[in-house]
Amino acid sequence: MHNVRATLEAREDQSLSPLAARSTRGVRAYPEEACQVRTAFQRDRDRVLHSKSFRRLKHKTQVFIAPQGDHYRTRLTHTLEVTQIARTVARALRLNEDLTEAIGLSHDTGHAPFGHAGETALGQVYPPGFRHNEQSLRVVEVLEKGGRGLNLTDLVREGILRHSKARGDIMAATEGVASTLEGQIIKLADSIAYINHDIDDALRAGLIQPADLPEPCLAVLGTTHATRINTMVQDLIACNWWATGEAPPPDPLRLTMSRPVLDATNELREFLFQHVYLSDRAREDDDKVMRLIELLYTHFLNHPEHLPPDLLHINQQRQEPVERAVVDYIAGMTDRYAIKVFNLRFVPRTWVL
């Protein structure tokens, strides 16, 4: 059979920017025979796409907990929007779309149920703390395939870990900066996606009104969902045209945005924190999520025999404290499954006579 992978790798050398990551650079923790038809990054993408953790994203909260409306974003649709925005930027800058896609599809696989409320709750009950980017890395390295992990390449795993942002500035790094430009794209595409789709969902829910959006931001970014995304994406491409190899690169290699667009984007993000994520309505739900997760955590900590056998096996094999298995179990739950388990453990059964 013809070695298609070798042809694709040669095509990368011919068509991609000198600053783009080559799939031949990807190193796996455990050596394995290369695929004949897919590059290493394409193989990573497919492994994530077929994983259980990826499928569970369809029933995990983005912002609105266990949404009943068909048009609200979930963690899965958020992931798809992030990935497509990132691929658009990567293609324009002649960077590696396959690496970008693999990181994009896997970056939130470790997210807890109930969105950031669930992440905060787990961080409060679990002494070492909980961060979804670290849990996403643990999912692909350890928890998938019964403890074997997905054996993704190092550049994908790095991109997963380093996609998180500090609150004040989408450029600020909490886990360092990805060494690849593709990994840096995911971090910015994540912000572009959720800032805009969270506005859309908040408007749909009646949590905010169009007139509430800060006018100075709209003057820079645009007054519609599509226009704002287009402004941010085009600005990201224009400000980093050096990534194509057609202009001298900066030192260090860091993607950026123009000051007006970056300032407007950060201000719009802060608006969401104040009026959506930390609103009185959201905090009311957060208190309920905190209580639910606190009770689940305490129950499984006291009754580890109720944990799934595969997680217990991984836990014992790695000689980790039982708290680690409890967090892995709760973090892997979907919203509706967490509620189902809570009802099973804490709500009296209804007897039918």
C-alpha positions, 0 to 999 in steps of 0.5 A: 500500500502506498504510504499516504502519511509520507506524502502528507508530511512532505506536503506540510514541508512544501506548503506550511510556514517555516514557523508551523509545527510539523507532524513529524515533530510530535512525540508520543509518551509510548512509541507505536507504529506510525499510521500509513494514511494519517499524520501523527496530528491527524491520528490524535484528532481522530482518537479524541473524536472517538473518545468517550470524554468527547462524547460526554461534552454534549451534555455538559454545561457551557453557561446555562445549567442543563439547558432545555432549549435546543439552541443553547450552547453545550460544552460540545458545541462550544468545542466545535466553535472554538476549533473551527475559528482556530482552523480558520486562523491557522489556515490563513497563517499557513500553520498546521490545521491538524495540530490546531484541530486536535488541540481544539477538540480535546481542550475541554474534555476534562471539564466538570459538569455544570460549567465553571460552577462545577469547576469551582465547586470541585476546587473547593472540596478537593484539597489540591484544587481542580483546574479543567485544563489539568483534568483534560490532560489527565483524561487523555493521558490516564483516564481514557481506555481504562487507564492507558490514555490516548497516547497523544503527541506531546504538542497536543498535550502541551496545547491542552494544558496551556489554553487557560487564561487569567480573568483580566486579559485573554493574553495572560497565561496561567499555565505558561505559553504554548511553544507552538503557534497552533497551541497559542491560537486555541487559547485565543480562539477559545476566548473569541468563541465563548465571549460571543456565543455566551452573549448570544445565549445570555440574550436568548435567556433574557439575562441581558438585553442588547442595550446592555452591551457596552457601546464602546466595545460594539463600536470597535467590534461590531453590533452583531454576533457574526461581525464581532467574530469576524473583527476579532479573527481578521485582527488576529490574522492581520496582527500575526501575518509574520507567522506565515513566514512572509515577515520577520517574526517577533522574539519571543514568538507570541501571537497578539491582537491590536490594542483597540481590539484586545481592549474591547475584547477584554472589556466585553469579557469583563462585562460577561463576568459581571452581568452573566457569570457572576449575576445574582441568578447565576450565583443562586445556581452556583450555590446549588451546584456547590451543595450537590458536588459537596454531597457527592464528593463526601459520599463517594469518599466515604463509600469508594465501593460505589465508584465505577470499577474501572476508576477504582482499578486505575486508582489502585494501579497508580497507588493514588489517594481515593480522593483522586478517583472521586474527583475523576468520577465527578469531573467526568459526569454530565450535568444530567448524570450528576443530577441522576446520581444525586437523586439516587443517593440523596432523594427518597424513592417514590413508592407506588402502591 
